[in-house]
Amino acid sequence: MESKLVGYLRKSETGLTLKLGLDVEALVDAERYETKDGREYISLIANTGKVEEILDGTREVTGICYLVDKRVSP
């Protein structure tokens, strides 16, 4: 499994919220799934340790990614 970077997560200027900046073009290739009500979603990930560092002020930014399954089907 590998990941593809699609954006960044950082604290807002006020420090009261987290801001996501997503590259729309990078999301075009992301695998989607559909819920029972017909809505379409993309699963994104962020490293929890790095998010905690953003929250406590020791890191300014971390990446937002989605997982790419590179296994070859038999």
N, C-alpha and C positions, 0 to 999 in steps of 0.2 A: 504494500500500500504506500502510496506517496501522497503528498498534499500539494495543492495549487493555491498560491497567494491570490486573494481577491480584494483585499482591503486592509484597513488598519483600525485599531481600537485605541482610544486615548481618553483621558479625562477632559471634561469641558474646562473652559477658562475659569468658571466659578468653582469647579471641583465638585459640584453637586450631581453631575451626571456623567455617563460614559458616552462618548461619541463614536459612531461607526462611520467610516468612510469606505464605501464600496465601489469598485470599478465595475460598472455595468457591463462593459464588453467582456470582462473576465468571467462574469456570471453566465454568459450565453452558453458556454460549454459544460456548465455544472450539471451533474445528474439531478433530476427532479423526482419527487414522489407526489402522489395524489392521495388526498384524504377521502373519506367516505362521502363528504359533502361536495366533492369535485374540485376543491381548491388545490393549487399546486404550490409545493414548497421546495426549497433547497436547504440541505443541512450544512451549516457552517460550524467551524470549530475555532476555539482559541485556547491556548495553553493556560490552565487555571493558575499555575504558579506565577506566570508572567502577568496575568490579570491582577492577582493579589499584589504584585510589586507595583503596578500602576496605582492601585487603590491606596497603598501605603506611601506612595511618593518616591520610591526608589527606581522606578522606570517610567518613561514618558509614553511609550507606544509599544504595541505588539501587533503581530499580523493576524488577520482573519483568513482562514483557508477553508477549502473543502477537500475531502479525501477522494483520491482517484484510484480505482482498483485496476492495477496493471496486470493482473493474472490473465493468462491466456486460457481460453476455454478449450477443453479437449475435443 
